[in-house]
């Protein structure tokens, strides 16, 4: 165990104040880093095929759903297959 001179010890209040100062400094650094990281990320663009597939899926999905809006048994898989087939045409 390391012995510390009595005059070098912190009170509980001093220790907590020091911890709050360190934590607030870390938070502000983290916020600055997060902002710079968000600005530097390039936006992902969808391909032409993805846009066509999205449209085709929305149209075909109606045929494979129940009145309540739930998927029929095996309906989602069938809708995906039908949408891909529609885009290929």
Biopython code that builds the backbone (N, CA, C, O; Angstrom):
import numpy as np
from Bio.PDB.StructureBuilder import StructureBuilder

atoms = [
    (1, "UNK", "N", (0.839, -1.170, 0.000)),
    (1, "UNK", "CA", (0.000, 0.000, 0.000)),
    (1, "UNK", "C", (0.882, 1.229, 0.000)),
    (1, "UNK", "O", (1.898, 1.272, 0.692)),
    (2, "UNK", "N", (0.496, 2.230, -0.775)),
    (2, "UNK", "CA", (1.260, 3.460, -0.880)),
    (2, "UNK", "C", (0.840, 4.391, 0.246)),
    (2, "UNK", "O", (-0.349, 4.609, 0.480)),
    (3, "UNK", "N", (1.817, 4.929, 0.929)),
    (3, "UNK", "CA", (1.444, 5.872, 1.983)),
    (3, "UNK", "C", (1.466, 7.281, 1.404)),
    (3, "UNK", "O", (2.406, 7.671, 0.711)),
    (4, "UNK", "N", (0.412, 8.036, 1.700)),
    (4, "UNK", "CA", (0.265, 9.398, 1.201)),
    (4, "UNK", "C", (0.323, 10.334, 2.398)),
    (4, "UNK", "O", (-0.253, 10.074, 3.454)),
    (5, "UNK", "N", (1.026, 11.413, 2.196)),
    (5, "UNK", "CA", (1.094, 12.393, 3.275)),
    (5, "UNK", "C", (-0.310, 12.914, 3.560)),
    (5, "UNK", "O", (-1.117, 13.062, 2.642)),
    (6, "UNK", "N", (-0.601, 13.190, 4.813)),
    (6, "UNK", "CA", (-1.937, 13.605, 5.225)),
    (6, "UNK", "C", (-2.371, 14.902, 4.548)),
    (6, "UNK", "O", (-3.556, 15.070, 4.262)),
    (7, "UNK", "N", (-1.454, 15.811, 4.287)),
    (7, "UNK", "CA", (-1.813, 17.077, 3.679)),
    (7, "UNK", "C", (-2.088, 16.949, 2.181)),
    (7, "UNK", "O", (-2.553, 17.906, 1.562)),
    (8, "UNK", "N", (-1.813, 15.796, 1.592)),
    (8, "UNK", "CA", (-2.059, 15.579, 0.164)),
    (8, "UNK", "C", (-3.396, 14.883, -0.100)),
    (8, "UNK", "O", (-3.772, 14.704, -1.258)),
    (9, "UNK", "N", (-4.114, 14.492, 0.944)),
    (9, "UNK", "CA", (-5.368, 13.771, 0.772)),
    (9, "UNK", "C", (-6.505, 14.751, 0.462)),
    (9, "UNK", "O", (-6.485, 15.906, 0.887)),
    (10, "UNK", "N", (-7.493, 14.262, -0.287)),
    (10, "UNK", "CA", (-8.655, 15.062, -0.647)),
    (10, "UNK", "C", (-9.826, 14.707, 0.258)),
    (10, "UNK", "O", (-9.941, 13.574, 0.725)),
    (11, "UNK", "N", (-10.681, 15.670, 0.498)),
    (11, "UNK", "CA", (-11.918, 15.375, 1.201)),
    (11, "UNK", "C", (-12.877, 14.759, 0.196)),
    (11, "UNK", "O", (-12.632, 14.793, -1.010)),
    (12, "UNK", "N", (-13.945, 14.209, 0.685)),
    (12, "UNK", "CA", (-14.935, 13.590, -0.186)),
    (12, "UNK", "C", (-15.520, 14.629, -1.138)),
    (12, "UNK", "O", (-15.712, 14.351, -2.322)),
    (13, "UNK", "N", (-15.805, 15.826, -0.624)),
    (13, "UNK", "CA", (-16.365, 16.890, -1.455)),
    (13, "UNK", "C", (-15.389, 17.306, -2.557)),
    (13, "UNK", "O", (-15.792, 17.519, -3.701)),
    (14, "UNK", "N", (-14.113, 17.418, -2.210)),
    (14, "UNK", "CA", (-13.104, 17.796, -3.207)),
    (14, "UNK", "C", (-12.966, 16.713, -4.279)),
    (14, "UNK", "O", (-12.832, 17.002, -5.469)),
    (15, "UNK", "N", (-13.004, 15.462, -3.823)),
    (15, "UNK", "CA", (-12.884, 14.346, -4.752)),
    (15, "UNK", "C", (-14.057, 14.328, -5.727)),
    (15, "UNK", "O", (-13.864, 14.165, -6.932)),
    (16, "UNK", "N", (-15.283, 14.496, -5.202)),
    (16, "UNK", "CA", (-16.467, 14.483, -6.057)),
    (16, "UNK", "C", (-16.461, 15.655, -7.033)),
    (16, "UNK", "O", (-16.868, 15.498, -8.184)),
    (17, "UNK", "N", (-16.008, 16.821, -6.596)),
    (17, "UNK", "CA", (-15.920, 17.984, -7.473)),
    (17, "UNK", "C", (-14.924, 17.715, -8.599)),
    (17, "UNK", "O", (-15.169, 18.083, -9.749)),
    (18, "UNK", "N", (-13.811, 17.079, -8.273)),
    (18, "UNK", "CA", (-12.800, 16.745, -9.269)),
    (18, "UNK", "C", (-13.351, 15.737, -10.275)),
    (18, "UNK", "O", (-13.100, 15.865, -11.473)),
    (19, "UNK", "N", (-14.108, 14.723, -9.799)),
    (19, "UNK", "CA", (-14.714, 13.735, -10.685)),
    (19, "UNK", "C", (-15.717, 14.383, -11.641)),
    (19, "UNK", "O", (-15.749, 14.058, -12.828)),
    (20, "UNK", "N", (-16.547, 15.316, -11.109)),
    (20, "UNK", "CA", (-17.514, 15.999, -11.960)),
    (20, "UNK", "C", (-16.813, 16.812, -13.039)),
    (20, "UNK", "O", (-17.272, 16.859, -14.181)),
    (21, "UNK", "N", (-15.707, 17.450, -12.684)),
    (21, "UNK", "CA", (-14.944, 18.242, -13.644)),
    (21, "UNK", "C", (-14.384, 17.348, -14.751)),
    (21, "UNK", "O", (-14.452, 17.696, -15.930)),
    (22, "UNK", "N", (-13.839, 16.212, -14.373)),
    (22, "UNK", "CA", (-13.269, 15.280, -15.354)),
    (22, "UNK", "C", (-14.372, 14.730, -16.260)),
    (22, "UNK", "O", (-14.204, 14.667, -17.478)),
    (23, "UNK", "N", (-15.500, 14.333, -15.666)),
    (23, "UNK", "CA", (-16.606, 13.785, -16.455)),
    (23, "UNK", "C", (-17.163, 14.815, -17.431)),
    (23, "UNK", "O", (-17.457, 14.482, -18.579)),
    (24, "UNK", "N", (-17.310, 16.049, -16.991)),
    (24, "UNK", "CA", (-17.849, 17.068, -17.893)),
    (24, "UNK", "C", (-16.877, 17.352, -19.031)),
    (24, "UNK", "O", (-17.306, 17.635, -20.150)),
    (25, "UNK", "N", (-15.606, 17.284, -18.770)),
    (25, "UNK", "CA", (-14.597, 17.492, -19.810)),
    (25, "UNK", "C", (-14.664, 16.363, -20.838)),
    (25, "UNK", "O", (-14.564, 16.603, -22.041)),
    (26, "UNK", "N", (-14.833, 15.147, -20.360)),
    (26, "UNK", "CA", (-14.942, 13.995, -21.268)),
    (26, "UNK", "C", (-16.187, 14.098, -22.128)),
    (26, "UNK", "O", (-16.151, 13.801, -23.322)),
    (27, "UNK", "N", (-17.294, 14.521, -21.520)),
    (27, "UNK", "CA", (-18.542, 14.652, -22.269)),
    (27, "UNK", "C", (-18.409, 15.688, -23.374)),
    (27, "UNK", "O", (-18.884, 15.477, -24.490)),
    (28, "UNK", "N", (-17.764, 16.806, -23.065)),
    (28, "UNK", "CA", (-17.644, 17.847, -24.091)),
    (28, "UNK", "C", (-16.716, 17.389, -25.218)),
    (28, "UNK", "O", (-16.955, 17.697, -26.386)),
    (29, "UNK", "N", (-15.661, 16.655, -24.869)),
    (29, "UNK", "CA", (-14.776, 16.121, -25.911)),
    (29, "UNK", "C", (-15.524, 15.106, -26.762)),
    (29, "UNK", "O", (-15.382, 15.090, -27.984)),
    (30, "UNK", "N", (-16.323, 14.257, -26.117)),
    (30, "UNK", "CA", (-17.084, 13.246, -26.847)),
    (30, "UNK", "C", (-18.096, 13.875, -27.786)),
    (30, "UNK", "O", (-18.302, 13.397, -28.902)),
    (31, "UNK", "N", (-18.720, 14.939, -27.335)),
    (31, "UNK", "CA", (-19.703, 15.616, -28.173)),
    (31, "UNK", "C", (-19.034, 16.231, -29.396)),
    (31, "UNK", "O", (-19.574, 16.165, -30.500)),
    (32, "UNK", "N", (-17.873, 16.821, -29.206)),
    (32, "UNK", "CA", (-17.149, 17.412, -30.328)),
    (32, "UNK", "C", (-16.727, 16.340, -31.323)),
    (32, "UNK", "O", (-16.813, 16.538, -32.535)),
    (33, "UNK", "N", (-16.267, 15.199, -30.801)),
    (33, "UNK", "CA", (-15.856, 14.107, -31.681)),
    (33, "UNK", "C", (-17.047, 13.553, -32.448)),
    (33, "UNK", "O", (-16.939, 13.254, -33.637)),
    (34, "UNK", "N", (-18.177, 13.416, -31.774)),
    (34, "UNK", "CA", (-19.365, 12.871, -32.428)),
    (34, "UNK", "C", (-19.825, 13.779, -33.565)),
    (34, "UNK", "O", (-20.229, 13.295, -34.622)),
    (35, "UNK", "N", (-19.766, 15.074, -33.355)),
    (35, "UNK", "CA", (-20.197, 16.011, -34.391)),
    (35, "UNK", "C", (-19.270, 15.925, -35.594)),
    (35, "UNK", "O", (-19.739, 15.911, -36.732)),
    (36, "UNK", "N", (-17.967, 15.869, -35.363)),
    (36, "UNK", "CA", (-17.037, 15.799, -36.487)),
    (36, "UNK", "C", (-17.153, 14.468, -37.217)),
    (36, "UNK", "O", (-16.983, 14.419, -38.435)),
    (37, "UNK", "N", (-17.443, 13.381, -36.489)),
    (37, "UNK", "CA", (-17.590, 12.083, -37.127)),
    (37, "UNK", "C", (-18.852, 12.032, -37.971)),
    (37, "UNK", "O", (-18.850, 11.437, -39.049)),
    (38, "UNK", "N", (-19.930, 12.647, -37.500)),
    (38, "UNK", "CA", (-21.165, 12.655, -38.275)),
    (38, "UNK", "C", (-21.003, 13.431, -39.570)),
    (38, "UNK", "O", (-21.552, 13.044, -40.602)),
    (39, "UNK", "N", (-20.254, 14.519, -39.522)),
    (39, "UNK", "CA", (-20.070, 15.331, -40.710)),
    (39, "UNK", "C", (-19.201, 14.631, -41.748)),
    (39, "UNK", "O", (-19.366, 14.861, -42.946)),
    (40, "UNK", "N", (-18.278, 13.780, -41.307)),
    (40, "UNK", "CA", (-17.326, 13.182, -42.231)),
    (40, "UNK", "C", (-17.855, 11.923, -42.920)),
    (40, "UNK", "O", (-17.272, 11.484, -43.912)),
    (41, "UNK", "N", (-18.951, 11.329, -42.417)),
    (41, "UNK", "CA", (-19.461, 10.105, -43.020)),
    (41, "UNK", "C", (-20.174, 10.413, -44.330)),
    (41, "UNK", "O", (-21.028, 11.299, -44.377)),
    (42, "UNK", "N", (-19.834, 9.695, -45.387)),
    (42, "UNK", "CA", (-20.548, 9.914, -46.655)),
    (42, "UNK", "C", (-21.932, 9.284, -46.592)),
    (42, "UNK", "O", (-22.122, 8.259, -45.938)),
    (43, "UNK", "N", (-22.891, 9.891, -47.266)),
    (43, "UNK", "CA", (-24.258, 9.371, -47.314)),
    (43, "UNK", "C", (-24.300, 8.166, -48.243)),
    (43, "UNK", "O", (-23.699, 8.173, -49.317)),
    (44, "UNK", "N", (-25.019, 7.133, -47.816)),
    (44, "UNK", "CA", (-25.177, 5.952, -48.667)),
    (44, "UNK", "C", (-26.344, 6.193, -49.605)),
    (44, "UNK", "O", (-27.410, 6.635, -49.177)),
    (45, "UNK", "N", (-26.152, 5.910, -50.852)),
    (45, "UNK", "CA", (-27.206, 6.094, -51.852)),
    (45, "UNK", "C", (-27.714, 4.733, -52.280)),
    (45, "UNK", "O", (-26.941, 3.783, -52.407)),
    (46, "UNK", "N", (-29.000, 4.643, -52.500)),
    (46, "UNK", "CA", (-29.561, 3.385, -52.970)),
    (46, "UNK", "C", (-29.360, 3.291, -54.481)),
    (46, "UNK", "O", (-29.349, 4.295, -55.192)),
    (47, "UNK", "N", (-29.204, 2.066, -54.940)),
    (47, "UNK", "CA", (-28.989, 1.841, -56.367)),
    (47, "UNK", "C", (-30.328, 1.899, -57.093)),
    (47, "UNK", "O", (-31.386, 1.905, -56.464)),
    (48, "UNK", "N", (-30.273, 1.942, -58.391)),
    (48, "UNK", "CA", (-31.489, 1.966, -59.203)),
    (48, "UNK", "C", (-32.292, 0.687, -58.973)),
    (48, "UNK", "O", (-33.520, 0.726, -58.908)),
    (49, "UNK", "N", (-31.604, -0.437, -58.850)),
    (49, "UNK", "CA", (-32.291, -1.712, -58.613)),
    (49, "UNK", "C", (-33.016, -1.690, -57.276)),
    (49, "UNK", "O", (-34.148, -2.164, -57.178)),
    (50, "UNK", "N", (-32.372, -1.140, -56.237)),
    (50, "UNK", "CA", (-33.003, -1.079, -54.917)),
    (50, "UNK", "C", (-34.265, -0.219, -54.945)),
    (50, "UNK", "O", (-35.260, -0.550, -54.300)),
    (51, "UNK", "N", (-34.222, 0.882, -55.693)),
    (51, "UNK", "CA", (-35.392, 1.756, -55.787)),
    (51, "UNK", "C", (-36.531, 1.045, -56.523)),
    (51, "UNK", "O", (-37.689, 1.125, -56.111)),
    (52, "UNK", "N", (-36.193, 0.343, -57.623)),
    (52, "UNK", "CA", (-37.213, -0.388, -58.378)),
    (52, "UNK", "C", (-37.795, -1.533, -57.544)),
    (52, "UNK", "O", (-39.001, -1.779, -57.567)),
    (53, "UNK", "N", (-36.927, -2.227, -56.808)),
    (53, "UNK", "CA", (-37.369, -3.341, -55.964)),
    (53, "UNK", "C", (-38.312, -2.832, -54.868)),
    (53, "UNK", "O", (-39.331, -3.461, -54.583)),
    (54, "UNK", "N", (-37.977, -1.720, -54.269)),
    (54, "UNK", "CA", (-38.807, -1.151, -53.209)),
    (54, "UNK", "C", (-40.225, -0.869, -53.714)),
    (54, "UNK", "O", (-41.212, -1.190, -53.052)),
    (55, "UNK", "N", (-40.299, -0.277, -54.874)),
    (55, "UNK", "CA", (-41.603, 0.042, -55.477)),
    (55, "UNK", "C", (-42.375, -1.239, -55.799)),
    (55, "UNK", "O", (-43.567, -1.345, -55.512)),
    (56, "UNK", "N", (-41.679, -2.210, -56.401)),
    (56, "UNK", "CA", (-42.327, -3.474, -56.774)),
    (56, "UNK", "C", (-42.784, -4.241, -55.535)),
    (56, "UNK", "O", (-43.847, -4.862, -55.548)),
    (57, "UNK", "N", (-41.993, -4.202, -54.470)),
    (57, "UNK", "CA", (-42.361, -4.927, -53.249)),
    (57, "UNK", "C", (-43.621, -4.333, -52.625)),
    (57, "UNK", "O", (-44.501, -5.069, -52.177)),
    (58, "UNK", "N", (-43.709, -3.010, -52.596)),
    (58, "UNK", "CA", (-44.900, -2.367, -52.034)),
    (58, "UNK", "C", (-46.161, -2.752, -52.807)),
    (58, "UNK", "O", (-47.225, -2.945, -52.219)),
    (59, "UNK", "N", (-46.034, -2.859, -54.114)),
    (59, "UNK", "CA", (-47.182, -3.227, -54.945)),
    (59, "UNK", "C", (-47.562, -4.697, -54.762)),
    (59, "UNK", "O", (-48.745, -5.018, -54.656)),
    (60, "UNK", "N", (-46.582, -5.583, -54.723)),
    (60, "UNK", "CA", (-46.876, -7.017, -54.637)),
    (60, "UNK", "C", (-47.238, -7.457, -53.221)),
    (60, "UNK", "O", (-47.930, -8.460, -53.048)),
    (61, "UNK", "N", (-46.787, -6.734, -52.224)),
    (61, "UNK", "CA", (-47.034, -7.134, -50.835)),
    (61, "UNK", "C", (-48.515, -7.173, -50.519)),
    (61, "UNK", "O", (-48.945, -7.977, -49.691)),
    (62, "UNK", "N", (-49.298, -6.333, -51.151)),
    (62, "UNK", "CA", (-50.740, -6.280, -50.897)),
    (62, "UNK", "C", (-51.407, -7.626, -51.182)),
    (62, "UNK", "O", (-52.346, -8.019, -50.490)),
    (63, "UNK", "N", (-50.921, -8.319, -52.193)),
    (63, "UNK", "CA", (-51.517, -9.596, -52.582)),
    (63, "UNK", "C", (-51.225, -10.705, -51.575)),
    (63, "UNK", "O", (-51.940, -11.706, -51.534)),
    (64, "UNK", "N", (-50.195, -10.539, -50.774)),
    (64, "UNK", "CA", (-49.769, -11.600, -49.858)),
    (64, "UNK", "C", (-50.071, -11.283, -48.400)),
    (64, "UNK", "O", (-49.490, -11.890, -47.500)),
    (65, "UNK", "N", (-50.982, -10.328, -48.159)),
    (65, "UNK", "CA", (-51.371, -9.968, -46.803)),
    (65, "UNK", "C", (-52.850, -10.255, -46.582)),
    (65, "UNK", "O", (-53.636, -10.306, -47.528)),
    (66, "UNK", "N", (-53.215, -10.443, -45.315)),
    (66, "UNK", "CA", (-54.600, -10.638, -44.939)),
    (66, "UNK", "C", (-55.278, -9.278, -44.803)),
    (66, "UNK", "O", (-54.625, -8.238, -44.883)),
    (67, "UNK", "N", (-56.601, -9.298, -44.594)),
    (67, "UNK", "CA", (-57.335, -8.041, -44.416)),
    (67, "UNK", "C", (-56.825, -7.268, -43.203)),
    (67, "UNK", "O", (-56.843, -6.037, -43.190)),
    (68, "UNK", "N", (-56.376, -7.992, -42.193)),
    (68, "UNK", "CA", (-55.901, -7.350, -40.964)),
    (68, "UNK", "C", (-54.529, -6.692, -41.150)),
    (68, "UNK", "O", (-54.085, -5.925, -40.296)),
    (69, "UNK", "N", (-53.869, -6.992, -42.256)),
    (69, "UNK", "CA", (-52.551, -6.422, -42.516)),
    (69, "UNK", "C", (-51.414, -7.363, -42.182)),
    (69, "UNK", "O", (-50.252, -7.064, -42.457)),
    (70, "UNK", "N", (-51.747, -8.513, -41.582)),
    (70, "UNK", "CA", (-50.709, -9.509, -41.274)),
    (70, "UNK", "C", (-50.364, -10.281, -42.539)),
    (70, "UNK", "O", (-51.161, -10.371, -43.473)),
    (71, "UNK", "N", (-49.152, -10.838, -42.544)),
    (71, "UNK", "CA", (-48.723, -11.631, -43.690)),
    (71, "UNK", "C", (-49.440, -12.966, -43.693)),
    (71, "UNK", "O", (-49.671, -13.558, -42.639)),
    (72, "UNK", "N", (-49.793, -13.443, -44.887)),
    (72, "UNK", "CA", (-50.316, -14.794, -45.032)),
    (72, "UNK", "C", (-49.175, -15.763, -44.744)),
    (72, "UNK", "O", (-48.011, -15.360, -44.718)),
    (73, "UNK", "N", (-49.496, -17.022, -44.532)),
    (73, "UNK", "CA", (-48.456, -18.015, -44.281)),
    (73, "UNK", "C", (-47.571, -18.128, -45.516)),
    (73, "UNK", "O", (-48.056, -18.446, -46.602)),
    (74, "UNK", "N", (-46.290, -17.874, -45.357)),
    (74, "UNK", "CA", (-45.343, -17.905, -46.470)),
    (74, "UNK", "C", (-45.470, -16.697, -47.384)),
    (74, "UNK", "O", (-44.856, -16.650, -48.450)),
    (75, "UNK", "N", (-46.265, -15.725, -46.969)),
    (75, "UNK", "CA", (-46.539, -14.568, -47.815)),
    (75, "UNK", "C", (-45.364, -13.644, -48.021)),
    (75, "UNK", "O", (-45.144, -13.139, -49.122)),
    (76, "UNK", "N", (-44.603, -13.421, -46.958)),
    (76, "UNK", "CA", (-43.465, -12.506, -47.084)),
    (76, "UNK", "C", (-42.451, -13.048, -48.073)),
    (76, "UNK", "O", (-41.960, -12.322, -48.937)),
    (77, "UNK", "N", (-42.143, -14.326, -47.941)),
    (77, "UNK", "CA", (-41.175, -14.951, -48.846)),
    (77, "UNK", "C", (-41.673, -14.890, -50.291)),
    (77, "UNK", "O", (-40.904, -14.625, -51.214)),
    (78, "UNK", "N", (-42.947, -15.136, -50.466)),
    (78, "UNK", "CA", (-43.530, -15.098, -51.804)),
    (78, "UNK", "C", (-43.520, -13.675, -52.368)),
    (78, "UNK", "O", (-43.280, -13.475, -53.558)),
    (79, "UNK", "N", (-43.779, -12.697, -51.509)),
    (79, "UNK", "CA", (-43.787, -11.296, -51.951)),
    (79, "UNK", "C", (-42.396, -10.861, -52.388)),
    (79, "UNK", "O", (-42.246, -10.154, -53.384)),
    (80, "UNK", "N", (-41.388, -11.280, -51.647)),
    (80, "UNK", "CA", (-40.001, -10.948, -51.995)),
    (80, "UNK", "C", (-39.650, -11.542, -53.363)),
    (80, "UNK", "O", (-39.081, -10.878, -54.230)),
    (81, "UNK", "N", (-40.015, -12.821, -53.518)),
    (81, "UNK", "CA", (-39.718, -13.503, -54.776)),
    (81, "UNK", "C", (-40.424, -12.829, -55.951)),
    (81, "UNK", "O", (-39.839, -12.639, -57.017)),
    (82, "UNK", "N", (-41.691, -12.473, -55.739)),
    (82, "UNK", "CA", (-42.482, -11.835, -56.805)),
    (82, "UNK", "C", (-41.930, -10.456, -57.137)),
    (82, "UNK", "O", (-41.910, -10.061, -58.303)),
    (83, "UNK", "N", (-41.484, -9.723, -56.128)),
    (83, "UNK", "CA", (-40.947, -8.383, -56.365)),
    (83, "UNK", "C", (-39.649, -8.460, -57.166)),
    (83, "UNK", "O", (-39.437, -7.665, -58.081)),
    (84, "UNK", "N", (-38.792, -9.401, -56.831)),
    (84, "UNK", "CA", (-37.546, -9.583, -57.596)),
    (84, "UNK", "C", (-37.853, -9.954, -59.038)),
    (84, "UNK", "O", (-37.212, -9.462, -59.966)),
    (85, "UNK", "N", (-38.835, -10.823, -59.216)),
    (85, "UNK", "CA", (-39.212, -11.257, -60.560)),
    (85, "UNK", "C", (-39.767, -10.071, -61.360)),
    (85, "UNK", "O", (-39.474, -9.932, -62.547)),
    (86, "UNK", "N", (-40.562, -9.223, -60.714)),
    (86, "UNK", "CA", (-41.148, -8.068, -61.379)),
    (86, "UNK", "C", (-40.072, -7.067, -61.797)),
    (86, "UNK", "O", (-40.192, -6.441, -62.850)),
    (87, "UNK", "N", (-39.037, -6.909, -61.000)),
    (87, "UNK", "CA", (-37.979, -5.956, -61.327)),
    (87, "UNK", "C", (-37.136, -6.459, -62.494)),
    (87, "UNK", "O", (-36.667, -5.666, -63.311)),
    (88, "UNK", "N", (-36.943, -7.767, -62.573)),
    (88, "UNK", "CA", (-36.129, -8.342, -63.644)),
    (88, "UNK", "C", (-36.764, -8.169, -65.014)),
    (88, "UNK", "O", (-36.054, -8.135, -66.019)),
    (89, "UNK", "N", (-38.096, -8.059, -65.074)),
    (89, "UNK", "CA", (-38.788, -7.942, -66.365)),
    (89, "UNK", "C", (-38.381, -6.702, -67.101)),
    (89, "UNK", "O", (-38.868, -6.450, -68.203)),
]
sb = StructureBuilder()
sb.init_structure("model")
sb.init_model(0)
sb.init_chain("A")
sb.init_seg("    ")
for serial, (resi, resn, name, xyz) in enumerate(atoms, 1):
    if name == "N":
        sb.init_residue(resn, " ", resi, " ")
    sb.init_atom(name, np.array(xyz, "f"), 0.0, 1.0, " ", f" {name:<3s}", serial, name[0])
structure = sb.get_structure()
